[in-house]
Amino acid sequence: MKFTKMQGCGNDYVYVNGFVEKIKAEDKPELVRRLSDRHFGIGGDGVIFINPSTEADFEMEMYNADGSRSEMCGNGIRCVAKFVYDKGLTDNTDITIISGGQVKYLQLTVEKTEDCPRGLVSRVRVNMGSPILEPELIPVVLQVSSEKAIDTPITVEGKEYRMTCVSMGNPHAVIFTEGVKEMDLEKIGPSFENHKCFPRRTNTEFVEIIDKKTVLMRVWERGSGETLACGTGCCATAVACVLNGLTDKKITVKLLGGELEIEWDTEENLVYMTGPATTVFEGEV
């Protein structure tokens, strides 16, 4: 099976061309676990299969490193866009990709060179859709009943935190705190992910406000652990920042693996994410 290793701000996945590689659905979870292993496999935060679709230009079929399915990955979908253009599967720079039943609209920035007159994708802007704030749809079960999970309490390992919960097609709990760089996410992350108030587990963003236009974020991803970046997590963070009156509607999110630009257009109620997509290497396994 041929594969391409790609990353967006260090959030790295193994990409497989589903137009060519035909793998049985029941075999994929174990294959994903094997390929994602950083010691005995290729290594990555998971595996993404790029498939044909009747509802969009392409389908993104995403798996976490533990073999579980996930609905959406912001960094992953940018890399899918780069893959399909760079590989000649499309000549369009405005495309649609469906993942977990959600269609996203992407605009590709193509850089042309003498060696590659057609150009290669360097950055992608994604319309990530509208944030979901209703607790039952995220889903999250709140300690205190409310129409929205904004600055609401959660007790983890005997300590009370304040969280704002947002779904960008997948669940997120945003925790505003200080000293993000020093936090022991390996210790605290699993306790958030598997907390009883999250019926489908959750991704957790630990966010420190730098100024009205900039935040620092580390993320513990459901099924993958700490990753260098999380696109949907950045989108959820931007929404949470605005809901709590902490930042402007357009911010830069600083991550361990780079930076993403996020804008919440509150009039249209749409979140836009812009960032890089990079091919690391290709191979056969």
N, C-alpha and C positions, 0 to 999 in steps of 0.2 A: 504494500500500500504506500503510495506517495503522499507526502504531507508538506506543509509549509508552516514554519514557526514564525509567528508575528507577535508584535507587542504594541500597545498604546499606553504611553506613560509607565511602562514597566509591567503593566497588566498583560501577561503573556499567555497565549493559548496555542494549541496545535490545531491547525486548520486542514480540513480534509475536503477535497472536491467531490461532493456527492453526485455530481453529474457523471463522474467516472468510476469512483469507488463505491461498490454496492455491498453494504454491510447489513446483516440482519439486525433488526431493532433489538432483539433479545440479547445479542452479543455486544451491544455498544457499551453498557455500563462497565463491564469487566475490561473491555478494550480501553475505555477512557481512563480507568484507574491505572492500568499498566502504562499507557502512554504518558500520563501526567506525572508519574513518579520521577522525581528529580535525581534519583540515584540509579534506578534500574530501568528507566524509560527515557523518553525524550525530555520530559520536564515541562511543566506549565501549570497554570491555574485551572486548567480544564481543556476540553476539546470542543471545537465548533465544526459542525458539518455544514457545508454550503450546498444547498439543494435547489432543484427546480421548484417553482411555485405557480399555481394558477391564480393566486390572490395578489401577488406582488411580482416584482422582477425576479426576486430571489428569496429563498427561505434561509434563515439562520437557525440551526438546530443546536442548542447550546447545552453542554454538560459541565458540571462542576468537577473538580479534581477527584471527589469521592464517588463519582459515577452517577450522582443525582442530577435530574434535569433542572434547569433554571429558565425563567421566562425571558429575561432580557439581560444584556450586558452592553453598556454604553461604549466602553473601549473596544469590545469585541465587534460591535456592529460597524465601527469605523474601519476596522481591519478587514471585515468582510467586503466593505465598499472598495477598499484598495485592492483586495484580491481579485474581485470580479472585473475591475477596470484594467489593472496591470496585466492580467492573464488573458485579456481580450474577450471575456465573456459578455462584455457590453462596451459600446462606444459612447454611451450617454454619461454626462456628468451630473445629471439629476436622476436619481434612481429611488426605487422603493424596496424595502426589505421587510419581510414578515418574520416575527419571532414570538413564540408563545401566543399566537393568534392576534398579535398587534402589528399593524403596518406602520413603519417609520419612513419618513421622507428625508433623503440625504442629498447634500450638495457637495460635490467633490472639487477640490483644488488640485489642478494638474500642473506640474512643472515640466516643461520641455527642455531637452538638452540636445547637443549635436549627436550624442550617442543614442538618444532615444527621442526622435522627432515627435512621436505620438504622445510622449510624456508619461510620467508616473505620478500617482496620487501621493501628495505630501500631507494634506490636511483635509478633514471632513467636518462639515457642519450638519448636525442631526437635529431635526425636529422631533424631540422625544415625547411629544404629546402633552396631555394635561395631567398634572399631579392628582393623585387620589388621596383624599384626606379623611374619608369616612372610615372609622375604626373597623367596622365589620368587613369592609372591602380590602383593607390593607393586607392581611387582617391582624388586629391586635385586640386583646381583651384588657380593658383599662381597670386600674385599681379604683379610680374615681370616674363614675359615669359622665360622659361628655359627648357632644356631637363631633368634636374633633380632638385629636390627640396632640394638643399644643401645650408645651411646657407642663407636662403631666408627670406625676411621680412614678418611679419604678424602683423597687428594692432588689438589689443584686448583692449576694454574699453579705447580707446584713447592713449594706450601705444604701442610702436613698440617693438616687440620681433624678434629674429632670430630663425628660425626653420629648422630642417632637417626632411623631411618626408620619411617614409619607410613603406612598407606593408610586413607583415609576414603572409599573408593570411587575415589579418585585418589591417585597417589603423592606423598609428601612426604618431604623430608630436612630435619630440624630441626638447626640449628647453634647451639649456645650460645656466645655471645661477648660481649665488652664493646665499647663505642663503636659501637653499632648505628646511631645517628643520623648518624655521620660516614662510614659505609661507602659505597664507590662501587659500588652495585649494578649500575649500567649496565656496569661493567667485569667484575665477578666473576660476576654472575647468569647470563649465557649459558654460562659455563664449567661451572657446576653443572648447569644445565638439560640440557645436551647431553653430560654426562660419560658415558664408555663404560660405567660401572657401572649406568646407568639405561636399560634396553632401550626404555622408552616415554617417555623424558625424565622430568623431575621438577619439582615445585614446591619451592622452597627457602625456608625460614623462618630468618631470622637473629634470634635471641632474646636479650634481655638481662634477667636476673632483677632485679626491683626489690625484692620481698619475697616472702614465702610465699603471698601472695594476688594478686600483681600482676606482670605481665611486659610488656616493651616488645617489639614485633615489627615487622619489615619483611619484605616477601615479594617474591620474584621468581617470577612465575607462568609456568608452561609455556604457551608460545604467545601470551602477552600482555605479558610484561615486568614491571616493577615496577608493582604496583597499590596503591591506598590501603588495601585490606583484602582478606582471604581467609578466608572462613568455615571451610572445611575445613582450611585451614592453621592457624587458631586451635585447632581441635579436635585436630589432630595435635600441635600445640605443647603443649596441656594434657596429653595422654597422655605425651608425651616428658618433660615436667617431672616428672610423677609417677614414671615409670619410672626417672628419674635421681635421685629423692629431692630435688628442688629446690623444689617448691611443694606446697600443699595440693591436694586433688582438685577444688576449686571455685576458679576464678581469674577475674580480669579481665584481658583482653588489650588493651593500648593499641596502637592502630594509627594510621597517618598520617591516616586518615579518621574515626576515632572509637573506640569501645570495644565489645567483645563479652564477654558472660558465658558461660563454658564450665565445665561440670561433667562429670567422668568418674565415673559410678557404677560402681565396680569390682566391687560385688557382682552387679549385673545385667550388667556389662560393656557399658554403653551410655553414649554421649557425648551431652550435651544442650547446645545452643547457643541463646542468647537475645540478640536484638538488634533494631534498628530496620529499617524498610523505608520508603522514601520515593519518591513520584512526583515527577519533576522537571518534565517537560513532555510534551505529546502533539503529534503532527504527522502529516503525510502526505508520502510521498516517491514 
